[in-house]
Amino acid sequence: LRVTGVQTCALPISWGLTDKKVKRELRDAFEAPHEHLSEFRRLSDWYDACMDTEQIDRIGLSDLNRLLAHVDGIVDEQSLEDALTYLVVLNLQSIFKFKVNLPAGQHDHYTLYIKPSGLTMANPAIYLQDDEQNKKLVADLRAHFVKIHELSGLNTAQATQAADDALDMETTLAKFHAEAPSEEMKWLSSKADGKFTLSELVKGSPKLPWRRMFAAIQDKCRELEGEAVPCLVSVTEDEPVIAMTKTSFIRRISEAMTLQAPRTWANYLRTRIIYNTSPLLGQQFLDANFELDSTFTGVVSQPPRWSKCVMAVAKGLPYTTNKLYVARYFSFKARGEGETMVKAIKSAFIENLKSMEWLDDNTRAEALNKAIGMETHLGSPDTYTALNYDVREGAYFNNSILANSANLLRDLAMLDQEPNRDRWNMQSWAVNAYYDNTVNSVFIPAGILQPPFFNESAKMEQNFGGIGAIVGHELTHWFDNLGSRFDAKQDVRDWWSPHVSEEFHKRMQCIADLYSGFQIADSQVVGSKTLDENMADFGGTKIAHKALLAWQEQETGTRTDRKS
């Protein structure tokens, strides 16, 4: 799997048992008694609030109604701007998403990405293609919208109108999503890389209240992160740090601020708020969600309440959850043996590069420089900085809303900070691992360092065959069809000699052709679409085996046949 330059090992269904075990361990940790002043007390307070369905029913719609009041009052452009500014701080506005990340090949500073969003169904074509299957999906979504509006207190006529307005708006947004890429706003950027300043963003989409929204975010960010944190200063001081994945979408949204009726905006935002917060409400809303999920995804049962609450707490307080999980379930011995194995696999990887006959000296030197500089992180981050917001007993809805905002603000606060090569993009309890091209680093969470992948009581041979192959898989990602484009400094450039590159592509094609001959569930595999993972599987298994042989020789002093 790959997300913005990050590659992770895919999880077969059999790994689900380990994932369920980890969730049970988190449940035990949250249900354990914690002293009132303990940093972990917030976890148990949140978990208990989520589990207390009677309290959630007593609160009813009062928390939801406080949010809805900000959009029900939309009557003109000014009140629409007020509502968007309020919702953007809570990370509930839905129309676009903010994300701070390192651009590929630009590792010295973060960029603020503004990405199109706003749709309940991810594929815009569903709204736009007039075939029976898609029309049924839209009709099912409309029925769901009517249902949740009725549950929120509207009568049938009002709920129907709100649902129709919301679907009209989503159909309009789907058209914006589907438009061909436009060059119309690119001329506004003063930078060759297409980055925007706030002034350029305002000029290109003048109807959106960008300055108000960023000022409101900045105020709340400083409140939560502290005055010393330079939150979005680069944005408000007009530095070119903003990137848009689709400039035409932002321009269209700006135009829609006045072209769409205030009532349409009000009902659209009302729908999005109810839809996004309905998992925090009573059983009737959960039943309505399950009915829609059953139609769209085929799920046949709702997860147990404790599982839902475990994930809510882990998402809402990720750093504190990580710290508690590692303290309870990740032993010193497991960390030590894991680090020994990772070191051995990296060494085997480097030795393998030295002996690859099809590499010439220049390409080999570049590859070795990158491999030697690769960093490995095992178990958990070295330090944790907890999200700073008020978690209250018996306040599941409000805890979740504050967490949603705090997680966004923590992300945005990174923009003006020095890039942190040690920053994890995966939770410590995750049963997974990943390689990040932007920092040339492998991350192996504590959650995967357990049976069947790793066992501190097992022989090292078994562990090399389990977690060793996974670590080798992640290391190999730096050498796959994507990772091979990055050099040792994480810059995107062609560092391959032409004849070596030709040979590399022949070998990649061999793997792609092999997998294209496979079928899974009567569907033909397209090897070119799974090439990165297939290469990592081949390389990871080979490197883990070489590392095992080297370890055995070091331990026994006996040289073993290394043919592989």
C-alpha positions as CSV (number, residue, x, y, z in Angstrom):
1,L,0.0,0.0,0.0
2,R,1.2,3.5,-0.7
3,V,0.1,6.9,0.7
4,T,1.8,10.1,-0.3
5,G,5.3,8.6,-0.7
6,V,4.7,6.2,2.2
7,Q,4.6,2.4,1.5
8,T,3.2,-0.1,3.9
9,C,3.0,-3.9,3.9
10,A,-0.5,-5.1,2.9
11,L,-2.3,-7.0,5.6
12,P,-3.7,-10.4,4.5
13,I,-6.9,-11.5,6.3
14,S,-5.0,-14.0,8.5
15,W,-3.3,-11.0,10.2
16,G,-6.7,-9.9,11.4
17,L,-6.4,-12.2,14.4
18,T,-3.4,-10.4,15.6
19,D,-5.1,-7.0,15.0
20,K,-8.1,-8.2,17.1
21,K,-5.7,-9.3,19.9
22,V,-4.1,-5.8,20.0
23,K,-7.5,-4.2,20.2
24,R,-8.4,-6.5,23.2
25,E,-5.1,-5.5,24.8
26,L,-6.0,-1.8,24.3
27,R,-9.4,-2.5,25.9
28,D,-7.8,-4.1,28.9
29,A,-5.4,-1.1,29.2
30,F,-8.3,1.4,29.0
31,E,-10.4,-0.5,31.5
32,A,-7.6,-0.8,34.0
33,P,-7.8,1.6,37.0
34,H,-5.7,4.7,36.6
35,E,-5.0,7.3,39.3
36,H,-6.8,10.6,39.0
37,L,-3.6,12.5,38.2
38,S,-2.2,9.8,35.9
39,E,-1.6,10.9,32.3
40,F,-3.5,7.7,31.3
41,R,-6.6,8.7,33.2
42,R,-7.8,10.6,30.2
43,L,-7.9,7.4,28.2
44,S,-10.1,5.6,30.7
45,D,-12.4,8.6,31.1
46,W,-12.9,8.8,27.3
47,Y,-13.4,5.1,27.0
48,D,-15.9,5.0,29.9
49,A,-17.8,7.9,28.3
50,C,-18.0,6.0,25.0
51,M,-19.2,2.9,26.7
52,D,-21.9,4.7,28.7
53,T,-24.7,4.5,26.1
54,E,-27.3,5.4,28.7
55,Q,-25.6,8.7,29.3
56,I,-25.3,9.2,25.5
57,D,-29.1,8.7,25.2
58,R,-29.7,11.1,28.1
59,I,-27.7,13.8,26.4
60,G,-29.7,13.1,23.2
61,L,-29.4,15.8,20.5
62,S,-28.3,18.7,22.7
63,D,-24.6,18.5,21.7
64,L,-25.5,18.0,18.0
65,N,-27.9,20.9,18.1
66,R,-25.2,23.3,19.3
67,L,-23.2,22.5,16.1
68,L,-26.2,22.7,13.9
69,A,-27.2,26.1,15.1
70,H,-24.1,27.5,13.3
71,V,-25.4,26.3,9.9
72,D,-29.1,26.5,10.4
73,G,-28.6,30.3,10.7
74,I,-27.1,30.6,7.2
75,V,-29.2,33.2,5.3
76,D,-26.6,35.1,3.2
77,E,-22.9,35.2,2.2
78,Q,-21.7,36.6,5.5
79,S,-23.4,34.0,7.6
80,L,-22.1,31.3,5.3
81,E,-18.5,32.7,5.9
82,D,-19.2,32.7,9.6
83,A,-20.3,29.0,9.5
84,L,-17.3,27.9,7.4
85,T,-14.9,29.7,9.7
86,Y,-16.4,28.0,12.8
87,L,-16.5,24.6,11.2
88,V,-13.0,24.7,9.7
89,V,-11.5,25.0,13.2
90,L,-13.4,21.9,14.3
91,N,-12.3,20.1,11.2
92,L,-15.9,19.6,10.2
93,Q,-16.4,21.8,7.1
94,S,-16.0,18.8,4.7
95,I,-15.5,20.7,1.4
96,F,-11.8,20.5,1.4
97,K,-9.1,19.0,3.5
98,F,-5.9,20.4,5.0
99,K,-2.8,18.2,5.2
100,V,0.8,19.1,6.1
101,N,3.4,16.9,4.5
102,L,6.8,16.7,2.9
103,P,6.6,17.0,-0.9
104,A,8.4,14.3,-2.8
105,G,11.9,15.4,-3.4
106,Q,11.7,18.4,-1.1
107,H,12.8,17.3,2.3
108,D,13.8,20.5,3.9
109,H,10.4,22.1,4.5
110,Y,6.8,21.1,4.9
111,T,4.0,22.1,2.6
112,L,0.3,22.8,3.4
113,Y,-1.8,20.8,0.9
114,I,-5.5,21.8,0.2
115,K,-7.3,18.8,-1.2
116,P,-10.8,18.5,-2.7
117,S,-13.4,16.7,-0.6
118,G,-17.1,17.1,0.2
119,L,-18.6,13.9,-1.1
120,T,-20.2,11.1,0.9
121,M,-19.5,8.6,-1.9
122,A,-15.8,8.8,-2.8
123,N,-16.3,8.2,-6.5
124,P,-17.7,11.3,-8.3
125,A,-18.9,9.1,-11.2
126,I,-21.6,7.6,-9.0
127,Y,-23.4,11.0,-8.8
128,L,-22.9,11.7,-12.5
129,Q,-23.4,8.4,-14.5
130,D,-27.1,7.7,-15.3
131,D,-27.1,3.9,-15.1
132,E,-29.4,1.8,-12.9
133,Q,-26.7,0.7,-10.4
134,N,-25.5,4.3,-9.7
135,K,-29.0,5.7,-9.6
136,K,-29.8,3.1,-6.9
137,L,-26.8,4.1,-4.8
138,V,-27.8,7.7,-5.0
139,A,-31.4,6.9,-4.0
140,D,-30.1,4.8,-1.1
141,L,-28.0,7.7,0.0
142,R,-30.9,10.1,-0.3
143,A,-33.1,7.8,1.9
144,H,-30.3,7.8,4.5
145,F,-30.1,11.6,4.5
146,V,-33.8,11.8,5.0
147,K,-33.6,9.3,7.8
148,I,-30.8,11.1,9.8
149,H,-32.5,14.5,9.3
150,E,-35.7,13.0,10.8
151,L,-33.7,11.6,13.7
152,S,-32.3,15.1,14.2
153,G,-35.7,16.5,14.8
154,L,-36.9,17.7,11.3
155,N,-40.4,16.7,10.1
156,T,-40.6,14.6,6.9
157,A,-41.0,17.5,4.5
158,Q,-38.1,19.4,6.1
159,A,-35.9,16.3,6.1
160,T,-36.8,15.6,2.4
161,Q,-35.9,19.1,1.4
162,A,-32.6,19.0,3.4
163,A,-31.7,15.7,1.8
164,D,-32.5,16.9,-1.7
165,D,-30.4,20.1,-1.2
166,A,-27.5,18.1,0.1
167,L,-27.6,15.7,-2.9
168,D,-27.8,18.6,-5.3
169,M,-24.8,20.2,-3.7
170,E,-22.8,16.9,-3.7
171,T,-23.7,16.4,-7.4
172,T,-22.3,19.9,-8.1
173,L,-19.2,19.0,-6.1
174,A,-18.9,15.8,-8.1
175,K,-18.8,17.8,-11.3
176,F,-16.0,19.9,-9.9
177,H,-14.1,16.8,-8.9
178,A,-14.6,15.3,-12.4
179,E,-13.5,18.4,-14.4
180,A,-10.3,18.1,-16.3
181,P,-7.2,19.7,-14.7
182,S,-7.2,23.4,-15.3
183,E,-4.3,25.8,-15.8
184,E,-6.4,28.8,-14.9
185,M,-5.0,29.5,-11.4
186,K,-1.4,28.4,-12.0
187,W,-0.4,31.7,-13.3
188,L,-1.2,33.2,-10.0
189,S,1.7,31.3,-8.3
190,S,5.0,33.1,-8.1
191,K,7.0,29.9,-7.6
192,A,8.2,27.5,-10.3
193,D,7.1,24.6,-8.2
194,G,3.5,25.9,-8.2
195,K,3.3,26.8,-4.5
196,F,0.9,29.6,-3.5
197,T,1.0,32.4,-1.0
198,L,-2.1,33.2,1.0
199,S,-2.5,36.4,-1.1
200,E,-2.4,34.3,-4.3
201,L,-4.9,31.9,-2.9
202,V,-7.2,34.7,-2.0
203,K,-6.8,36.2,-5.5
204,G,-7.6,32.9,-7.2
205,S,-10.6,32.0,-5.0
206,P,-11.8,35.4,-3.6
207,K,-15.2,34.3,-2.3
208,L,-13.7,31.8,0.2
209,P,-12.9,33.5,3.6
210,W,-9.3,32.2,3.7
211,R,-7.9,35.0,5.9
212,R,-10.6,34.6,8.5
213,M,-10.3,30.8,8.4
214,F,-6.5,30.8,8.8
215,A,-6.7,33.4,11.6
216,A,-9.3,31.4,13.5
217,I,-7.2,28.2,13.1
218,Q,-4.1,30.1,14.2
219,D,-5.8,31.4,17.4
220,K,-7.1,27.9,18.3
221,C,-3.8,26.3,17.5
222,R,-1.9,28.6,19.8
223,E,-4.5,27.9,22.5
224,L,-3.9,24.2,22.3
225,E,-0.2,23.9,21.3
226,G,1.1,27.0,23.2
227,E,2.1,30.5,22.2
228,A,5.6,29.4,21.5
229,V,4.5,27.2,18.7
230,P,4.7,29.1,15.3
231,C,1.4,27.8,14.0
232,L,0.7,28.8,10.3
233,V,3.0,31.9,10.6
234,S,4.4,31.1,7.2
235,V,0.9,31.2,5.8
236,T,-0.2,34.5,7.4
237,E,3.1,36.1,6.5
238,D,2.5,35.2,2.8
239,E,5.2,32.7,2.2
240,P,4.7,30.3,-0.7
241,V,3.9,27.1,1.3
242,I,0.5,26.2,0.0
243,A,-0.2,23.5,-2.6
244,M,-3.5,22.6,-4.2
245,T,-4.0,19.1,-5.7
246,K,-6.7,20.6,-8.0
247,T,-6.8,24.4,-8.4
248,S,-10.0,24.3,-10.5
249,F,-11.9,22.7,-7.6
250,I,-11.0,25.5,-5.2
251,R,-11.9,28.1,-7.8
252,R,-15.3,26.5,-8.4
253,I,-16.0,26.3,-4.7
254,S,-15.3,30.0,-4.5
255,E,-17.8,30.7,-7.2
256,A,-20.4,28.5,-5.6
257,M,-20.3,30.6,-2.4
258,T,-22.6,33.0,-4.2
259,L,-24.0,30.9,-7.1
260,Q,-25.6,28.3,-4.7
261,A,-28.5,29.5,-2.6
262,P,-27.9,30.0,1.2
263,R,-30.5,27.4,2.0
264,T,-28.7,24.8,-0.2
265,W,-25.4,25.6,1.6
266,A,-27.2,25.4,5.0
267,N,-28.8,22.0,4.3
268,Y,-25.6,20.6,2.7
269,L,-23.5,21.5,5.7
270,R,-26.2,20.4,8.1
271,T,-26.2,17.0,6.4
272,R,-22.5,16.7,6.5
273,I,-22.4,17.5,10.2
274,I,-25.0,14.9,11.1
275,Y,-23.5,12.3,8.8
276,N,-20.0,12.8,10.2
277,T,-21.1,12.9,13.9
278,S,-23.8,10.3,13.8
279,P,-21.4,7.6,15.1
280,L,-21.2,9.6,18.3
281,L,-25.0,9.6,18.9
282,G,-27.6,7.2,20.1
283,Q,-28.5,3.7,18.8
284,Q,-31.0,5.0,16.2
285,F,-28.3,6.8,14.4
286,L,-26.0,3.8,14.6
287,D,-28.7,1.6,13.2
288,A,-29.2,4.0,10.3
289,N,-25.5,4.0,9.6
290,F,-25.4,0.2,9.7
291,E,-28.2,0.0,7.2
292,L,-26.4,2.3,4.8
293,D,-23.1,0.5,5.3
294,S,-24.8,-2.9,4.6
295,T,-26.0,-1.5,1.3
296,F,-22.7,0.0,0.3
297,T,-20.2,-2.4,1.6
298,G,-22.1,-5.6,2.5
299,V,-21.2,-5.7,6.2
300,V,-23.5,-8.0,8.1
301,S,-23.0,-7.0,11.7
302,Q,-22.0,-4.0,13.8
303,P,-18.8,-4.2,15.7
304,P,-19.0,-4.7,19.5
305,R,-19.3,-1.4,21.4
306,W,-16.0,-1.9,23.1
307,S,-14.2,-2.2,19.8
308,K,-15.7,1.0,18.5
309,C,-14.7,2.8,21.8
310,V,-11.2,1.4,21.7
311,M,-10.6,2.9,18.2
312,A,-12.3,6.2,19.1
313,V,-9.9,6.6,22.1
314,A,-6.9,5.5,20.1
315,K,-7.7,8.0,17.4
316,G,-8.6,10.8,19.8
317,L,-5.5,10.5,22.0
318,P,-3.0,8.7,19.8
319,Y,0.2,9.7,21.6
320,T,-1.0,8.8,25.0
321,T,-2.5,5.5,23.7
322,N,0.9,4.6,22.1
323,K,2.7,5.3,25.3
324,L,0.4,3.2,27.4
325,Y,0.5,0.3,24.9
326,V,4.2,0.2,24.7
327,A,4.6,0.4,28.5
328,R,2.2,-2.5,29.0
329,Y,2.9,-4.9,26.1
330,F,6.3,-4.2,24.5
331,S,9.1,-5.8,26.5
332,F,12.7,-4.7,26.8
333,K,13.7,-8.1,25.5
334,A,11.5,-7.8,22.4
335,R,12.9,-4.4,21.6
336,G,16.5,-5.7,22.0
337,E,16.0,-8.8,19.8
338,G,14.0,-6.8,17.3
339,E,16.8,-4.2,17.0
340,T,19.4,-7.0,16.5
341,M,17.4,-8.5,13.7
342,V,16.7,-5.2,12.0
343,K,20.5,-4.4,12.1
344,A,21.3,-7.8,10.6
345,I,18.8,-7.4,7.8
346,K,20.0,-3.9,6.9
347,S,23.6,-5.3,6.9
348,A,22.5,-8.2,4.6
349,F,20.8,-5.7,2.3
350,I,24.0,-3.6,2.0
351,E,26.2,-6.7,1.4
352,N,23.7,-7.9,-1.3
353,L,24.1,-4.6,-3.1
354,K,27.9,-5.1,-3.1
355,S,27.6,-8.4,-4.9
356,M,24.9,-7.6,-7.5
357,E,26.7,-8.2,-10.8
358,W,24.4,-6.2,-13.0
359,L,25.1,-2.9,-11.1
360,D,28.0,-0.8,-12.4
361,D,30.3,1.1,-10.1
362,N,28.6,4.4,-10.3
363,T,25.1,3.1,-9.7
364,R,26.3,0.8,-6.9
365,A,28.0,3.7,-5.1
366,E,24.7,5.7,-5.3
367,A,22.7,2.7,-4.0
368,L,25.1,2.0,-1.2
369,N,25.1,5.6,-0.1
370,K,21.3,5.5,0.1
371,A,21.2,2.1,1.8
372,I,23.8,3.0,4.4
373,G,22.0,6.3,5.2
374,M,18.6,4.5,5.6
375,E,17.3,4.8,9.2
376,T,15.3,2.2,11.0
377,H,12.8,2.8,13.8
378,L,11.4,0.0,15.9
379,G,8.6,-0.2,18.5
380,S,7.6,3.4,19.1
381,P,8.8,7.0,18.9
382,D,11.4,8.0,21.4
383,T,9.2,10.9,22.7
384,Y,5.5,11.6,23.0
385,T,3.8,15.0,23.1
386,A,0.1,14.5,24.2
387,L,-2.7,16.4,22.6
388,N,-3.7,19.1,25.0
389,Y,-7.5,19.4,25.3
390,D,-10.0,18.8,28.0
391,V,-11.3,15.2,28.2
392,R,-14.4,15.0,30.4
393,E,-16.2,12.1,32.0
394,G,-19.5,11.3,30.4
395,A,-18.9,13.6,27.4
396,Y,-18.2,11.3,24.5
397,F,-19.6,13.6,21.8
398,N,-17.7,16.7,23.0
399,N,-14.5,14.7,23.6
400,S,-14.6,13.5,20.0
401,I,-15.3,16.9,18.5
402,L,-12.4,18.4,20.5
403,A,-10.1,15.5,19.4
404,N,-11.1,16.0,15.7
405,S,-10.0,19.6,16.0
406,A,-6.9,19.0,18.1
407,N,-5.5,16.3,15.7
408,L,-5.9,18.8,12.7
409,L,-4.2,21.6,14.7
410,R,-1.3,19.4,15.7
411,D,-0.8,18.5,12.0
412,L,-1.0,22.2,10.9
413,A,1.4,23.2,13.7
414,M,4.1,21.2,11.9
415,L,4.1,23.5,8.9
416,D,6.6,26.0,10.4
417,Q,8.7,23.4,12.1
418,E,11.9,21.7,10.9
419,P,11.0,18.4,9.3
420,N,11.3,15.6,11.8
421,R,12.9,12.5,10.2
422,D,11.9,10.5,13.3
423,R,8.2,11.3,13.1
424,W,6.0,8.3,12.9
425,N,2.9,8.2,10.6
426,M,1.6,5.0,12.1
427,Q,0.5,4.1,15.6
428,S,2.8,2.1,17.9
429,W,0.1,-0.6,18.4
430,A,-0.5,-1.1,14.6
431,V,0.0,-4.6,13.2
432,N,1.8,-3.2,10.2
433,A,5.1,-1.5,9.1
434,Y,6.1,1.0,6.4
435,Y,8.9,2.6,4.5
436,D,8.8,6.4,3.9
437,N,10.6,7.6,0.8
438,T,10.6,11.2,2.0
439,V,12.9,10.5,4.9
440,N,14.5,7.2,3.7
441,S,13.4,5.4,6.9
442,V,11.7,2.2,7.9
443,F,9.2,2.1,10.8
444,I,8.2,-1.2,12.6
445,P,5.6,-0.6,15.3
446,A,5.5,-2.6,18.5
447,G,2.1,-4.1,17.5
448,I,3.6,-6.3,14.8
449,L,6.4,-7.6,17.1
450,Q,4.4,-10.5,18.4
451,P,3.2,-13.9,17.3
452,P,2.9,-15.1,14.6
453,F,5.4,-12.6,13.2
454,F,7.8,-12.4,16.1
455,N,8.2,-14.3,19.4
456,E,10.8,-13.3,21.9
457,S,10.8,-16.9,23.2
458,A,11.2,-18.5,19.8
459,K,14.4,-19.4,17.9
460,M,15.9,-16.6,15.8
461,E,15.4,-18.7,12.7
462,Q,11.6,-18.5,13.2
463,N,11.8,-14.8,13.7
464,F,13.9,-14.2,10.6
465,G,11.3,-16.0,8.6
466,G,8.4,-13.9,10.1
467,I,9.2,-10.4,11.1
468,G,12.5,-10.6,9.3
469,A,10.8,-11.0,5.9
470,I,8.5,-8.1,6.7
471,V,11.4,-5.8,7.6
472,G,13.2,-7.0,4.5
473,H,10.0,-6.2,2.5
474,E,10.0,-2.6,3.8
475,L,13.7,-2.1,3.2
476,T,13.3,-3.3,-0.4
477,H,10.7,-0.6,-1.0
478,W,13.4,1.9,-1.3
479,F,14.6,-0.1,-4.4
480,D,11.2,-0.7,-6.0
481,N,9.6,1.0,-9.0
482,L,8.9,4.2,-6.9
483,G,11.6,4.2,-4.3
484,S,14.3,3.8,-6.9
485,R,13.5,7.3,-8.1
486,F,14.8,8.8,-4.8
487,D,18.5,9.3,-4.1
488,A,20.3,9.2,-0.8
489,K,19.2,12.8,0.0
490,Q,15.6,12.0,-0.8
491,D,15.7,14.1,-4.0
492,V,13.9,12.8,-7.0
493,R,16.5,12.4,-9.7
494,D,17.8,9.8,-12.2
495,W,20.9,8.3,-10.5
496,W,20.9,5.1,-12.6
497,S,23.4,4.6,-15.4
498,P,21.4,4.1,-18.6
499,H,22.3,0.4,-19.2
500,V,21.8,-0.4,-15.5
501,S,18.4,1.2,-15.6
502,E,17.5,-0.8,-18.7
503,E,18.4,-4.0,-16.9
504,F,16.5,-3.0,-13.8
505,H,13.3,-2.4,-15.8
506,K,13.7,-5.8,-17.5
507,R,13.8,-7.4,-14.1
508,M,10.8,-5.4,-12.9
509,Q,8.9,-6.5,-16.0
510,C,9.8,-10.1,-15.3
511,I,8.1,-9.8,-11.9
512,A,5.1,-8.0,-13.3
513,D,4.6,-10.7,-16.0
514,L,4.9,-13.4,-13.4
515,Y,2.1,-12.0,-11.3
516,S,0.0,-11.2,-14.3
517,G,-0.3,-15.0,-14.8
518,F,-2.1,-15.4,-11.4
519,Q,-5.8,-15.3,-10.7
520,I,-7.4,-14.4,-7.4
521,A,-11.1,-15.1,-6.8
522,D,-11.5,-15.5,-10.6
523,S,-10.0,-12.1,-11.2
524,Q,-6.8,-11.7,-13.3
525,V,-4.0,-10.0,-11.4
526,V,-2.5,-7.1,-13.2
527,G,1.2,-7.3,-12.3
528,S,2.0,-3.7,-13.1
529,K,-0.5,-2.5,-10.5
530,T,1.0,-4.6,-7.7
531,L,4.6,-4.3,-8.8
532,D,5.9,-2.4,-5.8
533,E,4.5,-4.9,-3.3
534,N,5.6,-7.9,-5.4
535,M,9.1,-6.6,-5.7
536,A,9.2,-6.0,-1.9
537,D,8.0,-9.5,-1.2
538,F,10.7,-11.0,-3.4
539,G,13.4,-8.8,-2.1
540,G,12.3,-9.1,1.5
541,T,12.3,-12.8,1.6
542,K,15.7,-13.0,-0.1
543,I,17.3,-10.5,2.3
544,A,15.8,-12.1,5.4
545,H,17.3,-15.4,4.3
546,K,20.7,-13.9,3.7
547,A,20.5,-12.1,7.1
548,L,19.7,-15.4,8.8
549,L,22.7,-17.2,7.1
550,A,25.0,-14.4,8.2
551,W,23.6,-14.5,11.7
552,Q,24.1,-18.3,11.9
553,E,27.7,-18.0,10.7
554,Q,28.4,-15.3,13.3
555,E,26.8,-17.3,16.1
556,T,28.3,-20.7,15.2
557,G,31.4,-19.7,13.3
558,T,30.3,-22.1,10.5
559,R,29.9,-21.0,6.9
560,T,26.6,-22.1,5.4
561,D,25.9,-22.5,1.7
562,R,24.5,-19.0,0.7
563,K,23.0,-19.9,-2.7
564,S,19.7,-18.1,-3.1
